[in-house]
Amino acid sequence: MKTAAVYVGAAIAEIAGCFAFWGWLRLGKPVWWLLPGLLSLVGFAYLLTFVETDAAGRAYATYGGIYIVASLFWLWAIESMRPDRWDVAGASLCLIGAAVILWGPRG
């Protein structure tokens, strides 16, 4: 359960940090948006160090699936655009892949 919470927290932090840059460059938001964006990205990187796995690359690969799902939630909740069936199907495949990477039997 701790790993899931870390991944969700990291995804929120990364998406919020990246959105701050998006807002500044693409939406005309003020430059001060960059400061909380940078802090959020630092928090994202810090949180991923708490994933319970023996290899950073495996933690990052698994995180990719979580990030995709969180991005689609952001699309819906923050940008008011409902994910379509292809978004949901693709995210489901990514979550399955993430689960195989994280919990697959290792010999």
Biopython code that builds the backbone (N, CA, C, O; Angstrom):
import numpy as np
from Bio.PDB.StructureBuilder import StructureBuilder

atoms = [
    (1, "MET", "N", (0.817, -1.192, 0.000)),
    (1, "MET", "CA", (0.000, 0.000, 0.000)),
    (1, "MET", "C", (0.864, 1.260, 0.000)),
    (1, "MET", "O", (0.504, 2.265, -0.614)),
    (2, "LYS", "N", (2.004, 1.205, 0.690)),
    (2, "LYS", "CA", (2.895, 2.351, 0.734)),
    (2, "LYS", "C", (3.380, 2.704, -0.671)),
    (2, "LYS", "O", (3.459, 3.881, -1.024)),
    (3, "THR", "N", (3.702, 1.695, -1.466)),
    (3, "THR", "CA", (4.184, 1.935, -2.819)),
    (3, "THR", "C", (3.128, 2.646, -3.653)),
    (3, "THR", "O", (3.452, 3.569, -4.400)),
    (4, "ALA", "N", (1.879, 2.234, -3.537)),
    (4, "ALA", "CA", (0.802, 2.880, -4.290)),
    (4, "ALA", "C", (0.669, 4.348, -3.884)),
    (4, "ALA", "O", (0.501, 5.215, -4.742)),
    (5, "ALA", "N", (0.742, 4.625, -2.600)),
    (5, "ALA", "CA", (0.633, 6.009, -2.129)),
    (5, "ALA", "C", (1.789, 6.860, -2.630)),
    (5, "ALA", "O", (1.601, 8.018, -3.002)),
    (6, "VAL", "N", (2.985, 6.281, -2.640)),
    (6, "VAL", "CA", (4.150, 7.009, -3.147)),
    (6, "VAL", "C", (3.965, 7.330, -4.623)),
    (6, "VAL", "O", (4.217, 8.455, -5.052)),
    (7, "TYR", "N", (3.527, 6.349, -5.397)),
    (7, "TYR", "CA", (3.326, 6.581, -6.828)),
    (7, "TYR", "C", (2.254, 7.639, -7.091)),
    (7, "TYR", "O", (2.430, 8.496, -7.957)),
    (8, "VAL", "N", (1.164, 7.586, -6.364)),
    (8, "VAL", "CA", (0.102, 8.577, -6.559)),
    (8, "VAL", "C", (0.604, 9.971, -6.185)),
    (8, "VAL", "O", (0.371, 10.933, -6.918)),
    (9, "GLY", "N", (1.284, 10.081, -5.060)),
    (9, "GLY", "CA", (1.845, 11.372, -4.659)),
    (9, "GLY", "C", (2.851, 11.901, -5.661)),
    (9, "GLY", "O", (2.855, 13.091, -5.979)),
    (10, "ALA", "N", (3.707, 11.017, -6.161)),
    (10, "ALA", "CA", (4.700, 11.426, -7.164)),
    (10, "ALA", "C", (4.019, 11.883, -8.446)),
    (10, "ALA", "O", (4.440, 12.865, -9.058)),
    (11, "ALA", "N", (2.983, 11.185, -8.849)),
    (11, "ALA", "CA", (2.278, 11.557, -10.087)),
    (11, "ALA", "C", (1.634, 12.930, -9.947)),
    (11, "ALA", "O", (1.734, 13.757, -10.853)),
    (12, "ILE", "N", (0.977, 13.176, -8.825)),
    (12, "ILE", "CA", (0.352, 14.481, -8.612)),
    (12, "ILE", "C", (1.416, 15.577, -8.619)),
    (12, "ILE", "O", (1.228, 16.626, -9.234)),
    (13, "ALA", "N", (2.529, 15.330, -7.936)),
    (13, "ALA", "CA", (3.599, 16.324, -7.882)),
    (13, "ALA", "C", (4.197, 16.590, -9.259)),
    (13, "ALA", "O", (4.439, 17.742, -9.617)),
    (14, "GLU", "N", (4.438, 15.534, -10.033)),
    (14, "GLU", "CA", (5.036, 15.734, -11.350)),
    (14, "GLU", "C", (4.074, 16.455, -12.292)),
    (14, "GLU", "O", (4.468, 17.393, -12.985)),
    (15, "ILE", "N", (2.842, 16.029, -12.316)),
    (15, "ILE", "CA", (1.876, 16.654, -13.223)),
    (15, "ILE", "C", (1.659, 18.113, -12.843)),
    (15, "ILE", "O", (1.599, 18.975, -13.720)),
    (16, "ALA", "N", (1.540, 18.401, -11.558)),
    (16, "ALA", "CA", (1.361, 19.790, -11.124)),
    (16, "ALA", "C", (2.577, 20.634, -11.497)),
    (16, "ALA", "O", (2.432, 21.772, -11.945)),
    (17, "GLY", "N", (3.769, 20.082, -11.312)),
    (17, "GLY", "CA", (4.987, 20.813, -11.662)),
    (17, "GLY", "C", (5.084, 21.086, -13.151)),
    (17, "GLY", "O", (5.427, 22.192, -13.568)),
    (18, "CYS", "N", (4.782, 20.086, -13.939)),
    (18, "CYS", "CA", (4.819, 20.263, -15.392)),
    (18, "CYS", "C", (3.720, 21.214, -15.851)),
    (18, "CYS", "O", (3.924, 22.000, -16.776)),
    (19, "PHE", "N", (2.556, 21.145, -15.208)),
    (19, "PHE", "CA", (1.460, 22.032, -15.582)),
    (19, "PHE", "C", (1.799, 23.491, -15.281)),
    (19, "PHE", "O", (1.350, 24.394, -15.986)),
    (20, "ALA", "N", (2.589, 23.719, -14.236)),
    (20, "ALA", "CA", (3.015, 25.088, -13.933)),
    (20, "ALA", "C", (3.816, 25.657, -15.105)),
    (20, "ALA", "O", (3.627, 26.812, -15.486)),
    (21, "PHE", "N", (4.702, 24.854, -15.671)),
    (21, "PHE", "CA", (5.466, 25.299, -16.838)),
    (21, "PHE", "C", (4.544, 25.479, -18.052)),
    (21, "PHE", "O", (4.667, 26.451, -18.797)),
    (22, "TRP", "N", (3.635, 24.543, -18.233)),
    (22, "TRP", "CA", (2.659, 24.632, -19.324)),
    (22, "TRP", "C", (1.856, 25.933, -19.202)),
    (22, "TRP", "O", (1.663, 26.660, -20.176)),
    (23, "GLY", "N", (1.399, 26.199, -17.981)),
    (23, "GLY", "CA", (0.624, 27.409, -17.748)),
    (23, "GLY", "C", (1.403, 28.666, -18.076)),
    (23, "GLY", "O", (0.871, 29.595, -18.683)),
    (24, "TRP", "N", (2.665, 28.693, -17.673)),
    (24, "TRP", "CA", (3.503, 29.861, -17.929)),
    (24, "TRP", "C", (3.767, 30.035, -19.424)),
    (24, "TRP", "O", (3.598, 31.131, -19.959)),
    (25, "LEU", "N", (4.178, 28.965, -20.096)),
    (25, "LEU", "CA", (4.559, 29.071, -21.504)),
    (25, "LEU", "C", (3.383, 29.064, -22.472)),
    (25, "LEU", "O", (3.423, 29.744, -23.497)),
    (26, "ARG", "N", (2.344, 28.310, -22.162)),
    (26, "ARG", "CA", (1.264, 28.138, -23.133)),
    (26, "ARG", "C", (-0.023, 28.872, -22.782)),
    (26, "ARG", "O", (-0.828, 29.177, -23.662)),
    (27, "LEU", "N", (-0.218, 29.153, -21.507)),
    (27, "LEU", "CA", (-1.476, 29.778, -21.092)),
    (27, "LEU", "C", (-1.304, 31.219, -20.632)),
    (27, "LEU", "O", (-2.272, 31.865, -20.231)),
    (28, "GLY", "N", (-0.077, 31.724, -20.688)),
    (28, "GLY", "CA", (0.167, 33.116, -20.326)),
    (28, "GLY", "C", (0.094, 33.416, -18.839)),
    (28, "GLY", "O", (-0.157, 34.556, -18.447)),
    (29, "LYS", "N", (0.311, 32.405, -18.005)),
    (29, "LYS", "CA", (0.312, 32.625, -16.558)),
    (29, "LYS", "C", (1.587, 33.367, -16.167)),
    (29, "LYS", "O", (2.567, 33.344, -16.911)),
    (30, "PRO", "N", (1.582, 34.024, -15.009)),
    (30, "PRO", "CA", (2.764, 34.793, -14.595)),
    (30, "PRO", "C", (3.980, 33.894, -14.321)),
    (30, "PRO", "O", (3.845, 32.707, -14.025)),
    (31, "VAL", "N", (5.153, 34.493, -14.427)),
    (31, "VAL", "CA", (6.399, 33.747, -14.270)),
    (31, "VAL", "C", (6.536, 33.128, -12.876)),
    (31, "VAL", "O", (7.230, 32.124, -12.719)),
    (32, "TRP", "N", (5.891, 33.705, -11.871)),
    (32, "TRP", "CA", (6.010, 33.150, -10.521)),
    (32, "TRP", "C", (5.411, 31.754, -10.424)),
    (32, "TRP", "O", (5.654, 31.052, -9.442)),
    (33, "TRP", "N", (4.631, 31.332, -11.425)),
    (33, "TRP", "CA", (4.112, 29.960, -11.445)),
    (33, "TRP", "C", (5.253, 28.949, -11.468)),
    (33, "TRP", "O", (5.076, 27.801, -11.062)),
    (34, "LEU", "N", (6.421, 29.374, -11.943)),
    (34, "LEU", "CA", (7.546, 28.443, -12.052)),
    (34, "LEU", "C", (8.070, 27.990, -10.694)),
    (34, "LEU", "O", (8.526, 26.853, -10.568)),
    (35, "LEU", "N", (8.021, 28.834, -9.689)),
    (35, "LEU", "CA", (8.569, 28.469, -8.378)),
    (35, "LEU", "C", (7.819, 27.292, -7.753)),
    (35, "LEU", "O", (8.462, 26.309, -7.386)),
    (36, "PRO", "N", (6.505, 27.343, -7.615)),
    (36, "PRO", "CA", (5.839, 26.148, -7.080)),
    (36, "PRO", "C", (5.973, 24.951, -8.014)),
    (36, "PRO", "O", (5.985, 23.805, -7.565)),
    (37, "GLY", "N", (6.075, 25.221, -9.320)),
    (37, "GLY", "CA", (6.289, 24.129, -10.268)),
    (37, "GLY", "C", (7.606, 23.418, -10.018)),
    (37, "GLY", "O", (7.666, 22.188, -10.016)),
    (38, "LEU", "N", (8.661, 24.191, -9.807)),
    (38, "LEU", "CA", (9.970, 23.597, -9.522)),
    (38, "LEU", "C", (9.957, 22.831, -8.203)),
    (38, "LEU", "O", (10.503, 21.731, -8.118)),
    (39, "LEU", "N", (9.341, 23.402, -7.184)),
    (39, "LEU", "CA", (9.254, 22.717, -5.895)),
    (39, "LEU", "C", (8.469, 21.418, -6.015)),
    (39, "LEU", "O", (8.816, 20.414, -5.392)),
    (40, "SER", "N", (7.432, 21.440, -6.803)),
    (40, "SER", "CA", (6.630, 20.246, -7.021)),
    (40, "SER", "C", (7.444, 19.159, -7.723)),
    (40, "SER", "O", (7.337, 17.982, -7.382)),
    (41, "LEU", "N", (8.253, 19.555, -8.698)),
    (41, "LEU", "CA", (9.093, 18.572, -9.405)),
    (41, "LEU", "C", (10.175, 17.992, -8.502)),
    (41, "LEU", "O", (10.524, 16.819, -8.633)),
    (42, "VAL", "N", (10.701, 18.787, -7.599)),
    (42, "VAL", "CA", (11.660, 18.270, -6.612)),
    (42, "VAL", "C", (10.956, 17.257, -5.709)),
    (42, "VAL", "O", (11.515, 16.203, -5.403)),
    (43, "GLY", "N", (9.742, 17.570, -5.286)),
    (43, "GLY", "CA", (8.968, 16.645, -4.466)),
    (43, "GLY", "C", (8.705, 15.337, -5.184)),
    (43, "GLY", "O", (8.777, 14.267, -4.580)),
    (44, "PHE", "N", (8.402, 15.417, -6.469)),
    (44, "PHE", "CA", (8.189, 14.222, -7.288)),
    (44, "PHE", "C", (9.421, 13.315, -7.259)),
    (44, "PHE", "O", (9.310, 12.117, -7.000)),
    (45, "ALA", "N", (10.586, 13.889, -7.525)),
    (45, "ALA", "CA", (11.811, 13.089, -7.551)),
    (45, "ALA", "C", (12.103, 12.485, -6.177)),
    (45, "ALA", "O", (12.523, 11.333, -6.075)),
    (46, "TYR", "N", (11.881, 13.259, -5.144)),
    (46, "TYR", "CA", (12.105, 12.784, -3.782)),
    (46, "TYR", "C", (11.183, 11.612, -3.452)),
    (46, "TYR", "O", (11.628, 10.610, -2.893)),
    (47, "LEU", "N", (9.912, 11.735, -3.793)),
    (47, "LEU", "CA", (8.953, 10.681, -3.477)),
    (47, "LEU", "C", (9.310, 9.349, -4.128)),
    (47, "LEU", "O", (9.137, 8.295, -3.517)),
    (48, "LEU", "N", (9.803, 9.387, -5.352)),
    (48, "LEU", "CA", (10.129, 8.126, -6.026)),
    (48, "LEU", "C", (11.238, 7.342, -5.333)),
    (48, "LEU", "O", (11.385, 6.142, -5.566)),
    (49, "THR", "N", (12.019, 8.005, -4.485)),
    (49, "THR", "CA", (13.069, 7.277, -3.756)),
    (49, "THR", "C", (12.488, 6.350, -2.691)),
    (49, "THR", "O", (13.208, 5.512, -2.149)),
    (50, "PHE", "N", (11.200, 6.485, -2.383)),
    (50, "PHE", "CA", (10.563, 5.655, -1.363)),
    (50, "PHE", "C", (9.905, 4.393, -1.920)),
    (50, "PHE", "O", (9.333, 3.611, -1.161)),
    (51, "VAL", "N", (9.977, 4.188, -3.225)),
    (51, "VAL", "CA", (9.382, 2.988, -3.812)),
    (51, "VAL", "C", (10.168, 1.771, -3.364)),
    (51, "VAL", "O", (11.398, 1.766, -3.409)),
    (52, "GLU", "N", (9.454, 0.738, -2.931)),
    (52, "GLU", "CA", (10.094, -0.470, -2.409)),
    (52, "GLU", "C", (10.442, -1.427, -3.548)),
    (52, "GLU", "O", (9.687, -2.347, -3.865)),
    (53, "THR", "N", (11.595, -1.185, -4.146)),
    (53, "THR", "CA", (12.126, -2.063, -5.187)),
    (53, "THR", "C", (13.644, -1.978, -5.133)),
    (53, "THR", "O", (14.201, -1.032, -4.577)),
    (54, "ASP", "N", (14.304, -2.961, -5.707)),
    (54, "ASP", "CA", (15.758, -3.003, -5.628)),
    (54, "ASP", "C", (16.444, -2.234, -6.751)),
    (54, "ASP", "O", (17.671, -2.126, -6.748)),
    (55, "ALA", "N", (15.694, -1.694, -7.714)),
    (55, "ALA", "CA", (16.308, -1.007, -8.849)),
    (55, "ALA", "C", (15.516, 0.254, -9.204)),
    (55, "ALA", "O", (14.293, 0.214, -9.333)),
    (56, "ALA", "N", (16.218, 1.355, -9.356)),
    (56, "ALA", "CA", (15.564, 2.621, -9.703)),
    (56, "ALA", "C", (14.838, 2.517, -11.039)),
    (56, "ALA", "O", (13.721, 3.016, -11.179)),
    (57, "GLY", "N", (15.460, 1.877, -12.015)),
    (57, "GLY", "CA", (14.836, 1.757, -13.332)),
    (57, "GLY", "C", (13.499, 1.042, -13.281)),
    (57, "GLY", "O", (12.569, 1.407, -13.999)),
    (58, "ARG", "N", (13.398, 0.038, -12.448)),
    (58, "ARG", "CA", (12.133, -0.689, -12.301)),
    (58, "ARG", "C", (11.079, 0.206, -11.645)),
    (58, "ARG", "O", (9.909, 0.174, -12.025)),
    (59, "ALA", "N", (11.491, 0.992, -10.674)),
    (59, "ALA", "CA", (10.562, 1.933, -10.035)),
    (59, "ALA", "C", (10.062, 2.952, -11.049)),
    (59, "ALA", "O", (8.874, 3.275, -11.071)),
    (60, "TYR", "N", (10.954, 3.456, -11.881)),
    (60, "TYR", "CA", (10.571, 4.462, -12.877)),
    (60, "TYR", "C", (9.673, 3.858, -13.958)),
    (60, "TYR", "O", (8.717, 4.494, -14.402)),
    (61, "ALA", "N", (9.977, 2.650, -14.374)),
    (61, "ALA", "CA", (9.170, 1.990, -15.409)),
    (61, "ALA", "C", (7.756, 1.748, -14.908)),
    (61, "ALA", "O", (6.786, 1.978, -15.630)),
    (62, "THR", "N", (7.642, 1.287, -13.681)),
    (62, "THR", "CA", (6.321, 1.062, -13.099)),
    (62, "THR", "C", (5.586, 2.382, -12.938)),
    (62, "THR", "O", (4.385, 2.467, -13.197)),
    (63, "TYR", "N", (6.296, 3.395, -12.518)),
    (63, "TYR", "CA", (5.695, 4.720, -12.345)),
    (63, "TYR", "C", (5.074, 5.223, -13.645)),
    (63, "TYR", "O", (4.068, 5.932, -13.615)),
    (64, "GLY", "N", (5.655, 4.869, -14.770)),
    (64, "GLY", "CA", (5.127, 5.314, -16.063)),
    (64, "GLY", "C", (3.655, 4.976, -16.230)),
    (64, "GLY", "O", (2.880, 5.804, -16.709)),
    (65, "GLY", "N", (3.263, 3.775, -15.843)),
    (65, "GLY", "CA", (1.860, 3.381, -15.945)),
    (65, "GLY", "C", (0.969, 4.199, -15.028)),
    (65, "GLY", "O", (-0.132, 4.597, -15.410)),
    (66, "ILE", "N", (1.448, 4.449, -13.819)),
    (66, "ILE", "CA", (0.687, 5.247, -12.865)),
    (66, "ILE", "C", (0.562, 6.681, -13.372)),
    (66, "ILE", "O", (-0.496, 7.299, -13.253)),
    (67, "TYR", "N", (1.638, 7.199, -13.933)),
    (67, "TYR", "CA", (1.642, 8.568, -14.460)),
    (67, "TYR", "C", (0.605, 8.739, -15.567)),
    (67, "TYR", "O", (-0.075, 9.763, -15.630)),
    (68, "ILE", "N", (0.486, 7.755, -16.423)),
    (68, "ILE", "CA", (-0.479, 7.837, -17.519)),
    (68, "ILE", "C", (-1.903, 7.918, -16.972)),
    (68, "ILE", "O", (-2.697, 8.744, -17.421)),
    (69, "VAL", "N", (-2.219, 7.075, -16.021)),
    (69, "VAL", "CA", (-3.557, 7.111, -15.425)),
    (69, "VAL", "C", (-3.792, 8.450, -14.719)),
    (69, "VAL", "O", (-4.857, 9.051, -14.867)),
    (70, "ALA", "N", (-2.818, 8.908, -13.966)),
    (70, "ALA", "CA", (-2.956, 10.189, -13.262)),
    (70, "ALA", "C", (-3.108, 11.350, -14.253)),
    (70, "ALA", "O", (-3.852, 12.295, -13.991)),
    (71, "SER", "N", (-2.417, 11.279, -15.367)),
    (71, "SER", "CA", (-2.525, 12.330, -16.385)),
    (71, "SER", "C", (-3.932, 12.388, -16.962)),
    (71, "SER", "O", (-4.460, 13.470, -17.220)),
    (72, "LEU", "N", (-4.533, 11.231, -17.163)),
    (72, "LEU", "CA", (-5.906, 11.213, -17.674)),
    (72, "LEU", "C", (-6.888, 11.724, -16.621)),
    (72, "LEU", "O", (-7.884, 12.363, -16.958)),
    (73, "PHE", "N", (-6.611, 11.445, -15.352)),
    (73, "PHE", "CA", (-7.445, 12.010, -14.296)),
    (73, "PHE", "C", (-7.308, 13.530, -14.281)),
    (73, "PHE", "O", (-8.302, 14.239, -14.122)),
    (74, "TRP", "N", (-6.091, 14.033, -14.444)),
    (74, "TRP", "CA", (-5.838, 15.479, -14.517)),
    (74, "TRP", "C", (-6.615, 16.082, -15.692)),
    (74, "TRP", "O", (-7.242, 17.134, -15.559)),
    (75, "LEU", "N", (-6.567, 15.409, -16.829)),
    (75, "LEU", "CA", (-7.296, 15.850, -18.020)),
    (75, "LEU", "C", (-8.770, 16.066, -17.688)),
    (75, "LEU", "O", (-9.374, 17.063, -18.084)),
    (76, "TRP", "N", (-9.332, 15.111, -16.955)),
    (76, "TRP", "CA", (-10.748, 15.161, -16.614)),
    (76, "TRP", "C", (-11.032, 16.178, -15.498)),
    (76, "TRP", "O", (-11.923, 17.016, -15.636)),
    (77, "ALA", "N", (-10.278, 16.105, -14.398)),
    (77, "ALA", "CA", (-10.575, 16.907, -13.212)),
    (77, "ALA", "C", (-10.150, 18.369, -13.335)),
    (77, "ALA", "O", (-10.865, 19.258, -12.871)),
    (78, "ILE", "N", (-9.019, 18.625, -13.942)),
    (78, "ILE", "CA", (-8.480, 19.988, -13.987)),
    (78, "ILE", "C", (-8.784, 20.673, -15.320)),
    (78, "ILE", "O", (-9.141, 21.851, -15.349)),
    (79, "GLU", "N", (-8.644, 19.942, -16.409)),
    (79, "GLU", "CA", (-8.838, 20.545, -17.727)),
    (79, "GLU", "C", (-10.256, 20.341, -18.285)),
    (79, "GLU", "O", (-10.566, 20.786, -19.390)),
    (80, "SER", "N", (-11.097, 19.673, -17.517)),
    (80, "SER", "CA", (-12.509, 19.463, -17.870)),
    (80, "SER", "C", (-12.714, 18.781, -19.222)),
    (80, "SER", "O", (-13.661, 19.091, -19.945)),
    (81, "MET", "N", (-11.826, 17.858, -19.553)),
    (81, "MET", "CA", (-11.967, 17.064, -20.775)),
    (81, "MET", "C", (-12.078, 15.600, -20.365)),
    (81, "MET", "O", (-11.177, 15.054, -19.728)),
    (82, "ARG", "N", (-13.162, 14.989, -20.726)),
    (82, "ARG", "CA", (-13.398, 13.595, -20.326)),
    (82, "ARG", "C", (-12.574, 12.645, -21.196)),
    (82, "ARG", "O", (-12.639, 12.712, -22.424)),
    (83, "PRO", "N", (-11.793, 11.752, -20.557)),
    (83, "PRO", "CA", (-11.055, 10.747, -21.338)),
    (83, "PRO", "C", (-12.026, 9.870, -22.128)),
    (83, "PRO", "O", (-13.098, 9.522, -21.634)),
    (84, "ASP", "N", (-11.649, 9.518, -23.344)),
    (84, "ASP", "CA", (-12.520, 8.659, -24.150)),
    (84, "ASP", "C", (-12.147, 7.194, -23.929)),
    (84, "ASP", "O", (-11.239, 6.882, -23.158)),
    (85, "ARG", "N", (-12.849, 6.314, -24.606)),
    (85, "ARG", "CA", (-12.634, 4.873, -24.399)),
    (85, "ARG", "C", (-11.224, 4.453, -24.782)),
    (85, "ARG", "O", (-10.689, 3.509, -24.200)),
    (86, "TRP", "N", (-10.615, 5.123, -25.736)),
    (86, "TRP", "CA", (-9.252, 4.782, -26.146)),
    (86, "TRP", "C", (-8.248, 5.210, -25.085)),
    (86, "TRP", "O", (-7.250, 4.527, -24.853)),
    (87, "ASP", "N", (-8.513, 6.331, -24.448)),
    (87, "ASP", "CA", (-7.675, 6.751, -23.325)),
    (87, "ASP", "C", (-7.732, 5.713, -22.203)),
    (87, "ASP", "O", (-6.705, 5.311, -21.657)),
    (88, "VAL", "N", (-8.933, 5.296, -21.877)),
    (88, "VAL", "CA", (-9.129, 4.328, -20.791)),
    (88, "VAL", "C", (-8.508, 2.975, -21.153)),
    (88, "VAL", "O", (-7.868, 2.340, -20.314)),
    (89, "ALA", "N", (-8.698, 2.538, -22.393)),
    (89, "ALA", "CA", (-8.115, 1.259, -22.822)),
    (89, "ALA", "C", (-6.591, 1.311, -22.765)),
    (89, "ALA", "O", (-5.955, 0.382, -22.266)),
    (90, "GLY", "N", (-6.012, 2.381, -23.268)),
    (90, "GLY", "CA", (-4.555, 2.510, -23.239)),
    (90, "GLY", "C", (-4.006, 2.569, -21.830)),
    (90, "GLY", "O", (-2.988, 1.947, -21.528)),
    (91, "ALA", "N", (-4.683, 3.322, -20.959)),
    (91, "ALA", "CA", (-4.243, 3.416, -19.568)),
    (91, "ALA", "C", (-4.348, 2.063, -18.869)),
    (91, "ALA", "O", (-3.494, 1.716, -18.053)),
    (92, "SER", "N", (-5.378, 1.312, -19.182)),
    (92, "SER", "CA", (-5.527, -0.025, -18.587)),
    (92, "SER", "C", (-4.378, -0.935, -18.986)),
    (92, "SER", "O", (-3.826, -1.652, -18.151)),
    (93, "LEU", "N", (-4.024, -0.905, -20.251)),
    (93, "LEU", "CA", (-2.879, -1.703, -20.710)),
    (93, "LEU", "C", (-1.598, -1.290, -19.998)),
    (93, "LEU", "O", (-0.785, -2.137, -19.626)),
    (94, "CYS", "N", (-1.423, 0.003, -19.811)),
    (94, "CYS", "CA", (-0.224, 0.488, -19.125)),
    (94, "CYS", "C", (-0.176, 0.037, -17.676)),
    (94, "CYS", "O", (0.889, -0.314, -17.168)),
    (95, "LEU", "N", (-1.327, 0.045, -17.004)),
    (95, "LEU", "CA", (-1.364, -0.422, -15.613)),
    (95, "LEU", "C", (-1.050, -1.906, -15.517)),
    (95, "LEU", "O", (-0.369, -2.339, -14.587)),
    (96, "ILE", "N", (-1.535, -2.676, -16.457)),
    (96, "ILE", "CA", (-1.211, -4.109, -16.468)),
    (96, "ILE", "C", (0.295, -4.292, -16.640)),
    (96, "ILE", "O", (0.914, -5.092, -15.938)),
    (97, "GLY", "N", (0.872, -3.557, -17.563)),
    (97, "GLY", "CA", (2.319, -3.628, -17.773)),
    (97, "GLY", "C", (3.095, -3.196, -16.542)),
    (97, "GLY", "O", (4.101, -3.814, -16.193)),
    (98, "ALA", "N", (2.636, -2.139, -15.882)),
    (98, "ALA", "CA", (3.304, -1.669, -14.673)),
    (98, "ALA", "C", (3.263, -2.727, -13.574)),
    (98, "ALA", "O", (4.251, -2.933, -12.869)),
    (99, "ALA", "N", (2.126, -3.395, -13.429)),
    (99, "ALA", "CA", (1.996, -4.441, -12.414)),
    (99, "ALA", "C", (2.939, -5.605, -12.704)),
    (99, "ALA", "O", (3.557, -6.145, -11.787)),
    (100, "VAL", "N", (3.050, -5.991, -13.968)),
    (100, "VAL", "CA", (3.964, -7.080, -14.345)),
    (100, "VAL", "C", (5.406, -6.690, -14.011)),
    (100, "VAL", "O", (6.165, -7.507, -13.489)),
    (101, "ILE", "N", (5.783, -5.445, -14.311)),
    (101, "ILE", "CA", (7.148, -5.009, -14.042)),
    (101, "ILE", "C", (7.433, -5.008, -12.540)),
    (101, "ILE", "O", (8.484, -5.478, -12.105)),
    (102, "LEU", "N", (6.502, -4.484, -11.754)),
    (102, "LEU", "CA", (6.748, -4.335, -10.319)),
    (102, "LEU", "C", (6.651, -5.655, -9.564)),
    (102, "LEU", "O", (7.473, -5.928, -8.689)),
    (103, "TRP", "N", (5.650, -6.480, -9.894)),
    (103, "TRP", "CA", (5.385, -7.668, -9.090)),
    (103, "TRP", "C", (5.687, -8.984, -9.786)),
    (103, "TRP", "O", (5.405, -10.050, -9.239)),
    (104, "GLY", "N", (6.257, -8.926, -10.984)),
    (104, "GLY", "CA", (6.587, -10.165, -11.682)),
    (104, "GLY", "C", (7.588, -10.990, -10.892)),
    (104, "GLY", "O", (8.466, -10.438, -10.229)),
    (105, "PRO", "N", (7.460, -12.316, -10.959)),
    (105, "PRO", "CA", (8.398, -13.176, -10.218)),
    (105, "PRO", "C", (9.819, -13.028, -10.766)),
    (105, "PRO", "O", (10.037, -13.024, -11.978)),
    (106, "ARG", "N", (10.740, -12.911, -9.882)),
    (106, "ARG", "CA", (12.148, -12.766, -10.268)),
    (106, "ARG", "C", (12.913, -13.966, -9.695)),
    (106, "ARG", "O", (12.702, -14.361, -8.548)),
    (107, "GLY", "N", (13.782, -14.521, -10.492)),
    (107, "GLY", "CA", (14.504, -15.708, -10.035)),
    (107, "GLY", "C", (15.862, -15.523, -9.656)),
    (107, "GLY", "O", (16.529, -16.479, -9.262)),
]
sb = StructureBuilder()
sb.init_structure("model")
sb.init_model(0)
sb.init_chain("A")
sb.init_seg("    ")
for serial, (resi, resn, name, xyz) in enumerate(atoms, 1):
    if name == "N":
        sb.init_residue(resn, " ", resi, " ")
    sb.init_atom(name, np.array(xyz, "f"), 0.0, 1.0, " ", f" {name:<3s}", serial, name[0])
structure = sb.get_structure()
